[in-house]
Amino acid sequence: MNKRCVFFIFVAFFLGILLGCEAFFQLFSLKSLEVSAAGPVSESFFWNNVSSASLRFWPLFFWEKEKLKKKIESEAPLSFSVDRRGIAGVDIQIEPLYPWVVGRWKENEFYITREGLAWESKHVLNKAIEGIVPPKKPLIVFAEGIPSPAEDASTLIKILPFPLDLLSGWLDGLSENKWISRVVQIDVSRREGKYLLKLSFNGRGEAQVLMWGERSRWKELSSALSQIMDQLHFLGENVIIDTTYTDRIIVRSMAHGDQEGSGK
C-alpha cells in the first residue's frame, strides 16, 4: 500500500468521524432563529425563499444571506436584514417599505420611498402586507419624456430613475411654507432646459403656482408668495400665480393666456 492510499484512507476516516459527530450533535445547525415581521404575509416571503440546507447548516445560511435578501426585496415591497447572535444564532427583521410620495407617469402610479425605491401603487401586495400606508404628501405628476420606473419591467421593486436629491429638496423646501398643506398636486415638466413646477391647490375654485425647480430663488419668493396665498380668497377662482419671471410675480386668470412659465 503506497503513501497516497494511506493518506486517502486517513482523510476518509477523519471525515467519517466529523460527519458522524455533526449528524449526531448537529454542530453546524442554526441554534436559534427568530423572525420578526409585520405580519404573516411578510414572514412567508422568508420561509418560501430560504433553503432547507441553509437552515440546516449555519455557514451556508450566512454564505447565502445576501442572495436571499436580494431575492426577497426584489419580489415584494419589503426590507430584509439579518443580525447574527453568537456563532449560530440569527435574528431576522422583515419590514414593509414605507411610501414617502406617490409619483405618476401617464397612467402609471408608483409609491416612492425616501431611499428612492419605487413600485406600483395598485399592486395587490400593498393591501396584503401590513404597514404599507398611502402617503399624505401631494401627488407628483411627471411630464412625458421624464424617465419612468415602468421602463424597468425586470423586477417589482425598481430604482427611481429621477434624481432623488432633487425631488427631496423640492418637497423639503416647499414644506417650509405654511400653505404647502393645501397643495394636492405638483406637476414636473421641462422648460428651456430647466425643471418647471406647477403647484395645484384645493379649496374654493382652483389656484396654481408656477415656479422654477431651482431652489436658489425660493427664499426671496417665499414672503411674497405667502402674502399672495393669504389673499387668495379675494382673487377669485381659477388663478395662476406665475413666479417664473425674473423681476416680478404675475397673478392672472386661467381663462387668459396659457399655463406655461415664461421665464422672461
DOMIMI-709891 format. One record per residue (C-alpha): x, y negated, z; residue in three letters; residue number from 1. Coordinates in Angstrom, 2 decimals, decimal comma, always signed. Layout:
BEGIN
+---------+---------+---------+------+-----+
|      c1 |      c2 |      c3 | rest |  nr |
+---------+---------+---------+------+-----+
|       X |       Y |       Z |  Ala | NUM |
...
+---------+---------+---------+------+-----+
% end
This chain:
BEGIN
+---------+---------+---------+------+-----+
|      c1 |      c2 |      c3 | rest |  nr |
+---------+---------+---------+------+-----+
|   +0,00 |   +0,00 |   +0,00 |  Met |   1 |
|   +1,59 |   -3,28 |   -1,13 |  Asn |   2 |
|   +1,61 |   -6,57 |   +0,74 |  Lys |   3 |
|   -1,18 |   -8,06 |   -1,39 |  Arg |   4 |
|   -3,61 |   -5,29 |   -0,45 |  Cys |   5 |
|   -2,72 |   -5,65 |   +3,22 |  Val |   6 |
|   -3,32 |   -9,37 |   +3,02 |  Phe |   7 |
|   -6,79 |   -8,95 |   +1,43 |  Phe |   8 |
|   -7,77 |   -6,32 |   +3,99 |  Ile |   9 |
|   -6,61 |   -8,61 |   +6,78 |  Phe |  10 |
|   -8,60 |  -11,56 |   +5,38 |  Val |  11 |
|  -11,72 |   -9,43 |   +4,80 |  Ala |  12 |
|  -11,52 |   -8,09 |   +8,35 |  Phe |  13 |
|  -11,46 |  -11,54 |   +9,94 |  Phe |  14 |
|  -14,10 |  -12,90 |   +7,56 |  Leu |  15 |
|  -16,31 |  -10,00 |   +8,58 |  Gly |  16 |
|  -15,80 |  -10,84 |  +12,25 |  Ile |  17 |
|  -16,50 |  -14,53 |  +11,57 |  Leu |  18 |
|  -19,67 |  -13,83 |   +9,59 |  Leu |  19 |
|  -20,85 |  -11,32 |  +12,18 |  Gly |  20 |
|  -20,37 |  -13,82 |  +15,01 |  Cys |  21 |
|  -22,13 |  -16,54 |  +13,01 |  Glu |  22 |
|  -25,08 |  -14,27 |  +12,24 |  Ala |  23 |
|  -25,38 |  -13,27 |  +15,90 |  Phe |  24 |
|  -24,69 |  -16,61 |  +17,59 |  Phe |  25 |
|  -25,77 |  -18,86 |  +14,67 |  Gln |  26 |
|  -22,82 |  -21,14 |  +15,28 |  Leu |  27 |
|  -23,48 |  -23,26 |  +12,18 |  Phe |  28 |
|  -27,24 |  -23,71 |  +12,59 |  Ser |  29 |
|  -28,74 |  -27,09 |  +13,42 |  Leu |  30 |
|  -29,14 |  -27,03 |  +17,19 |  Lys |  31 |
|  -31,77 |  -29,74 |  +17,31 |  Ser |  32 |
|  -33,70 |  -31,53 |  +14,60 |  Leu |  33 |
|  -36,06 |  -34,39 |  +15,38 |  Glu |  34 |
|  -38,10 |  -36,02 |  +12,62 |  Val |  35 |
|  -39,65 |  -39,41 |  +13,35 |  Ser |  36 |
|  -42,15 |  -40,50 |  +10,69 |  Ala |  37 |
|  -45,10 |  -42,88 |  +10,48 |  Ala |  38 |
|  -47,47 |  -40,05 |   +9,59 |  Gly |  39 |
|  -47,77 |  -36,52 |   +8,20 |  Pro |  40 |
|  -47,57 |  -37,64 |   +4,56 |  Val |  41 |
|  -44,25 |  -39,38 |   +5,16 |  Ser |  42 |
|  -42,88 |  -36,37 |   +7,07 |  Glu |  43 |
|  -43,97 |  -33,95 |   +4,33 |  Ser |  44 |
|  -41,50 |  -35,53 |   +1,90 |  Phe |  45 |
|  -38,67 |  -34,37 |   +4,16 |  Phe |  46 |
|  -39,85 |  -30,79 |   +4,57 |  Trp |  47 |
|  -40,72 |  -30,45 |   +0,88 |  Asn |  48 |
|  -37,27 |  -31,58 |   -0,24 |  Asn |  49 |
|  -34,85 |  -30,20 |   +2,34 |  Val |  50 |
|  -33,42 |  -26,77 |   +1,52 |  Ser |  51 |
|  -33,65 |  -23,84 |   +3,92 |  Ser |  52 |
|  -29,91 |  -23,29 |   +3,50 |  Ala |  53 |
|  -29,09 |  -26,81 |   +4,73 |  Ser |  54 |
|  -31,34 |  -26,29 |   +7,77 |  Leu |  55 |
|  -29,55 |  -23,02 |   +8,47 |  Arg |  56 |
|  -26,03 |  -24,44 |   +8,10 |  Phe |  57 |
|  -25,41 |  -27,91 |   +9,52 |  Trp |  58 |
|  -22,21 |  -28,54 |   +7,49 |  Pro |  59 |
|  -24,29 |  -28,04 |   +4,34 |  Leu |  60 |
|  -27,01 |  -30,37 |   +5,66 |  Phe |  61 |
|  -24,55 |  -33,23 |   +6,17 |  Phe |  62 |
|  -22,98 |  -32,46 |   +2,80 |  Trp |  63 |
|  -26,36 |  -32,80 |   +1,06 |  Glu |  64 |
|  -27,91 |  -35,62 |   +3,13 |  Lys |  65 |
|  -27,15 |  -38,39 |   +0,59 |  Glu |  66 |
|  -28,66 |  -36,31 |   -2,21 |  Lys |  67 |
|  -31,73 |  -35,69 |   -0,01 |  Leu |  68 |
|  -32,01 |  -39,42 |   +0,80 |  Lys |  69 |
|  -31,82 |  -40,37 |   -2,87 |  Lys |  70 |
|  -34,48 |  -37,84 |   -3,84 |  Lys |  71 |
|  -36,99 |  -38,85 |   -1,15 |  Ile |  72 |
|  -36,51 |  -42,58 |   -1,71 |  Glu |  73 |
|  -37,00 |  -42,17 |   -5,47 |  Ser |  74 |
|  -40,25 |  -40,21 |   -5,08 |  Glu |  75 |
|  -42,09 |  -42,37 |   -2,52 |  Ala |  76 |
|  -42,06 |  -45,88 |   -1,00 |  Pro |  77 |
|  -40,09 |  -44,60 |   +1,99 |  Leu |  78 |
|  -36,82 |  -45,35 |   +3,74 |  Ser |  79 |
|  -34,85 |  -42,26 |   +4,88 |  Phe |  80 |
|  -32,00 |  -42,30 |   +7,39 |  Ser |  81 |
|  -30,03 |  -39,67 |   +9,33 |  Val |  82 |
|  -28,30 |  -40,06 |  +12,70 |  Asp |  83 |
|  -26,01 |  -37,35 |  +13,97 |  Arg |  84 |
|  -26,40 |  -36,23 |  +17,57 |  Arg |  85 |
|  -23,38 |  -34,35 |  +18,81 |  Gly |  86 |
|  -21,92 |  -31,82 |  +16,39 |  Ile |  87 |
|  -25,03 |  -30,02 |  +15,18 |  Ala |  88 |
|  -27,90 |  -32,32 |  +16,23 |  Gly |  89 |
|  -29,82 |  -34,51 |  +13,79 |  Val |  90 |
|  -32,31 |  -37,37 |  +14,17 |  Asp |  91 |
|  -34,33 |  -38,15 |  +11,03 |  Ile |  92 |
|  -36,06 |  -41,52 |  +10,57 |  Gln |  93 |
|  -38,64 |  -41,89 |   +7,79 |  Ile |  94 |
|  -40,26 |  -45,30 |   +7,49 |  Glu |  95 |
|  -42,52 |  -46,84 |   +4,85 |  Pro |  96 |
|  -41,24 |  -49,64 |   +2,67 |  Leu |  97 |
|  -42,82 |  -52,92 |   +3,71 |  Tyr |  98 |
|  -44,18 |  -55,08 |   +0,86 |  Pro |  99 |
|  -43,00 |  -58,68 |   +1,02 |  Trp | 100 |
|  -44,73 |  -60,16 |   -2,04 |  Val | 101 |
|  -46,79 |  -58,95 |   -4,99 |  Val | 102 |
|  -45,43 |  -59,63 |   -8,48 |  Gly | 103 |
|  -47,47 |  -59,41 |  -11,67 |  Arg | 104 |
|  -46,13 |  -58,88 |  -15,18 |  Trp | 105 |
|  -49,03 |  -58,92 |  -17,69 |  Lys | 106 |
|  -51,48 |  -56,33 |  -16,34 |  Glu | 107 |
|  -48,93 |  -54,59 |  -14,07 |  Asn | 108 |
|  -48,69 |  -55,49 |  -10,38 |  Glu | 109 |
|  -45,83 |  -54,40 |   -8,12 |  Phe | 110 |
|  -45,13 |  -54,54 |   -4,42 |  Tyr | 111 |
|  -41,70 |  -56,06 |   -3,82 |  Ile | 112 |
|  -39,64 |  -55,68 |   -0,64 |  Thr | 113 |
|  -37,17 |  -58,20 |   +0,79 |  Arg | 114 |
|  -34,42 |  -55,81 |   -0,32 |  Glu | 115 |
|  -35,53 |  -56,05 |   -3,96 |  Gly | 116 |
|  -37,26 |  -52,68 |   -4,33 |  Leu | 117 |
|  -40,44 |  -52,57 |   -6,40 |  Ala | 118 |
|  -43,22 |  -50,07 |   -7,07 |  Trp | 119 |
|  -46,77 |  -50,19 |   -8,43 |  Glu | 120 |
|  -49,24 |  -51,81 |   -6,03 |  Ser | 121 |
|  -52,04 |  -49,47 |   -7,16 |  Lys | 122 |
|  -50,08 |  -46,23 |   -6,64 |  His | 123 |
|  -52,02 |  -43,59 |   -4,71 |  Val | 124 |
|  -49,23 |  -43,22 |   -2,12 |  Leu | 125 |
|  -49,80 |  -46,78 |   -0,89 |  Asn | 126 |
|  -53,02 |  -45,65 |   +0,76 |  Lys | 127 |
|  -51,74 |  -42,21 |   +1,78 |  Ala | 128 |
|  -48,60 |  -43,42 |   +3,59 |  Ile | 129 |
|  -49,28 |  -45,13 |   +6,89 |  Glu | 130 |
|  -47,75 |  -48,56 |   +7,39 |  Gly | 131 |
|  -47,90 |  -49,94 |   +3,84 |  Ile | 132 |
|  -49,90 |  -53,16 |   +4,07 |  Val | 133 |
|  -50,53 |  -55,65 |   +1,23 |  Pro | 134 |
|  -48,58 |  -58,88 |   +1,86 |  Pro | 135 |
|  -50,37 |  -62,17 |   +2,55 |  Lys | 136 |
|  -47,95 |  -64,30 |   +0,53 |  Lys | 137 |
|  -49,05 |  -65,89 |   -2,78 |  Pro | 138 |
|  -49,24 |  -63,70 |   -5,87 |  Leu | 139 |
|  -46,16 |  -64,24 |   -8,09 |  Ile | 140 |
|  -47,08 |  -64,15 |  -11,79 |  Val | 141 |
|  -44,15 |  -63,82 |  -14,20 |  Phe | 142 |
|  -44,48 |  -65,09 |  -17,75 |  Ala | 143 |
|  -43,96 |  -62,94 |  -20,82 |  Glu | 144 |
|  -40,29 |  -62,50 |  -21,56 |  Gly | 145 |
|  -39,19 |  -62,23 |  -17,93 |  Ile | 146 |
|  -37,98 |  -58,62 |  -17,33 |  Pro | 147 |
|  -40,47 |  -56,33 |  -15,60 |  Ser | 148 |
|  -39,92 |  -53,31 |  -13,30 |  Pro | 149 |
|  -42,29 |  -51,40 |  -15,61 |  Ala | 150 |
|  -39,49 |  -51,23 |  -18,17 |  Glu | 151 |
|  -37,81 |  -48,58 |  -15,98 |  Asp | 152 |
|  -40,05 |  -45,52 |  -16,24 |  Ala | 153 |
|  -37,49 |  -43,06 |  -14,83 |  Ser | 154 |
|  -38,43 |  -43,39 |  -11,16 |  Thr | 155 |
|  -41,30 |  -44,53 |   -8,94 |  Leu | 156 |
|  -39,17 |  -46,91 |   -6,85 |  Ile | 157 |
|  -37,39 |  -49,46 |   -9,03 |  Lys | 158 |
|  -34,88 |  -52,25 |   -8,56 |  Ile | 159 |
|  -36,42 |  -55,68 |   -9,11 |  Leu | 160 |
|  -34,92 |  -56,98 |  -12,40 |  Pro | 161 |
|  -35,38 |  -60,62 |  -11,33 |  Phe | 162 |
|  -32,79 |  -62,45 |   -9,16 |  Pro | 163 |
|  -33,88 |  -61,68 |   -5,59 |  Leu | 164 |
|  -31,98 |  -64,59 |   -4,04 |  Asp | 165 |
|  -33,77 |  -67,00 |   -6,38 |  Leu | 166 |
|  -37,22 |  -65,66 |   -5,51 |  Leu | 167 |
|  -36,41 |  -65,59 |   -1,80 |  Ser | 168 |
|  -35,07 |  -69,15 |   -1,97 |  Gly | 169 |
|  -38,27 |  -70,41 |   -3,60 |  Trp | 170 |
|  -40,55 |  -68,84 |   -1,00 |  Leu | 171 |
|  -38,36 |  -69,91 |   +1,91 |  Asp | 172 |
|  -38,15 |  -73,45 |   +0,55 |  Gly | 173 |
|  -41,89 |  -73,71 |   -0,05 |  Leu | 174 |
|  -42,67 |  -72,32 |   +3,40 |  Ser | 175 |
|  -41,16 |  -75,49 |   +4,90 |  Glu | 176 |
|  -44,25 |  -77,36 |   +3,72 |  Asn | 177 |
|  -47,48 |  -77,02 |   +5,68 |  Lys | 178 |
|  -49,62 |  -76,90 |   +2,52 |  Trp | 179 |
|  -47,98 |  -73,65 |   +1,31 |  Ile | 180 |
|  -50,66 |  -71,68 |   +3,21 |  Ser | 181 |
|  -53,18 |  -72,89 |   +0,64 |  Arg | 182 |
|  -51,18 |  -71,63 |   -2,34 |  Val | 183 |
|  -52,77 |  -68,48 |   -3,76 |  Val | 184 |
|  -50,64 |  -68,00 |   -6,87 |  Gln | 185 |
|  -47,22 |  -69,03 |   -8,18 |  Ile | 186 |
|  -46,64 |  -68,75 |  -11,93 |  Asp | 187 |
|  -43,00 |  -68,43 |  -13,02 |  Val | 188 |
|  -42,03 |  -69,32 |  -16,59 |  Ser | 189 |
|  -39,06 |  -70,67 |  -18,53 |  Arg | 190 |
|  -38,94 |  -74,19 |  -19,99 |  Arg | 191 |
|  -35,93 |  -75,93 |  -21,51 |  Glu | 192 |
|  -33,66 |  -73,19 |  -20,18 |  Gly | 193 |
|  -34,90 |  -73,66 |  -16,59 |  Lys | 194 |
|  -37,47 |  -71,95 |  -14,40 |  Tyr | 195 |
|  -40,77 |  -73,78 |  -14,03 |  Leu | 196 |
|  -43,10 |  -73,04 |  -11,12 |  Leu | 197 |
|  -46,83 |  -73,66 |  -11,20 |  Lys | 198 |
|  -48,48 |  -73,51 |   -7,78 |  Leu | 199 |
|  -52,24 |  -72,91 |   -7,75 |  Ser | 200 |
|  -54,30 |  -73,78 |   -4,67 |  Phe | 201 |
|  -57,63 |  -72,64 |   -3,26 |  Asn | 202 |
|  -60,27 |  -74,80 |   -1,60 |  Gly | 203 |
|  -62,76 |  -77,11 |   -3,31 |  Arg | 204 |
|  -62,12 |  -77,19 |   -7,00 |  Gly | 205 |
|  -58,72 |  -76,39 |   -8,45 |  Glu | 206 |
|  -55,33 |  -78,00 |   -7,96 |  Ala | 207 |
|  -51,94 |  -77,18 |   -9,37 |  Gln | 208 |
|  -48,40 |  -78,39 |   -8,74 |  Val | 209 |
|  -45,72 |  -78,17 |  -11,41 |  Leu | 210 |
|  -42,11 |  -78,17 |  -10,24 |  Met | 211 |
|  -38,74 |  -77,02 |  -11,49 |  Trp | 212 |
|  -37,24 |  -73,96 |   -9,84 |  Gly | 213 |
|  -34,06 |  -75,84 |   -8,92 |  Glu | 214 |
|  -34,30 |  -76,48 |   -5,19 |  Arg | 215 |
|  -31,80 |  -79,36 |   -5,15 |  Ser | 216 |
|  -34,61 |  -81,92 |   -5,72 |  Arg | 217 |
|  -37,20 |  -80,32 |   -3,47 |  Trp | 218 |
|  -36,22 |  -82,28 |   -0,36 |  Lys | 219 |
|  -36,82 |  -85,65 |   -1,97 |  Glu | 220 |
|  -40,13 |  -84,37 |   -3,36 |  Leu | 221 |
|  -41,32 |  -82,89 |   -0,07 |  Ser | 222 |
|  -42,50 |  -86,10 |   +1,60 |  Ser | 223 |
|  -44,29 |  -87,47 |   -1,48 |  Ala | 224 |
|  -45,94 |  -84,12 |   -2,21 |  Leu | 225 |
|  -47,15 |  -83,80 |   +1,38 |  Ser | 226 |
|  -48,82 |  -87,22 |   +1,15 |  Gln | 227 |
|  -50,49 |  -86,32 |   -2,13 |  Ile | 228 |
|  -51,68 |  -82,98 |   -0,79 |  Met | 229 |
|  -53,17 |  -84,72 |   +2,26 |  Asp | 230 |
|  -55,21 |  -86,89 |   -0,11 |  Gln | 231 |
|  -56,18 |  -84,04 |   -2,42 |  Leu | 232 |
|  -59,85 |  -84,10 |   -1,43 |  His | 233 |
|  -60,04 |  -87,74 |   -2,64 |  Phe | 234 |
|  -58,56 |  -86,94 |   -6,03 |  Leu | 235 |
|  -61,48 |  -84,81 |   -7,21 |  Gly | 236 |
|  -61,36 |  -81,37 |   -8,78 |  Glu | 237 |
|  -59,08 |  -79,83 |  -11,39 |  Asn | 238 |
|  -55,96 |  -81,95 |  -10,93 |  Val | 239 |
|  -52,36 |  -81,31 |  -11,87 |  Ile | 240 |
|  -49,56 |  -82,78 |   -9,75 |  Ile | 241 |
|  -46,58 |  -82,87 |  -12,11 |  Asp | 242 |
|  -43,19 |  -83,29 |  -10,41 |  Thr | 243 |
|  -41,12 |  -82,37 |  -13,47 |  Thr | 244 |
|  -40,43 |  -85,98 |  -14,43 |  Tyr | 245 |
|  -37,06 |  -87,37 |  -13,38 |  Thr | 246 |
|  -38,33 |  -90,60 |  -11,81 |  Asp | 247 |
|  -41,98 |  -90,13 |  -10,84 |  Arg | 248 |
|  -44,78 |  -87,77 |   -9,91 |  Ile | 249 |
|  -47,79 |  -87,74 |  -12,21 |  Ile | 250 |
|  -51,27 |  -86,80 |  -10,98 |  Val | 251 |
|  -53,73 |  -86,16 |  -13,79 |  Arg | 252 |
|  -56,90 |  -84,26 |  -14,56 |  Ser | 253 |
|  -56,58 |  -80,82 |  -16,12 |  Met | 254 |
|  -59,07 |  -81,99 |  -18,73 |  Ala | 255 |
|  -56,40 |  -84,29 |  -20,20 |  His | 256 |
|  -53,11 |  -83,04 |  -21,56 |  Gly | 257 |
|  -51,52 |  -79,65 |  -21,19 |  Asp | 258 |
|  -50,21 |  -77,96 |  -18,06 |  Gln | 259 |
|  -46,61 |  -77,74 |  -19,20 |  Glu | 260 |
|  -43,81 |  -79,52 |  -17,40 |  Gly | 261 |
|  -42,40 |  -82,37 |  -19,45 |  Ser | 262 |
|  -39,10 |  -82,86 |  -17,67 |  Gly | 263 |
|  -38,87 |  -86,40 |  -19,08 |  Lys | 264 |
+---------+---------+---------+------+-----+
% end
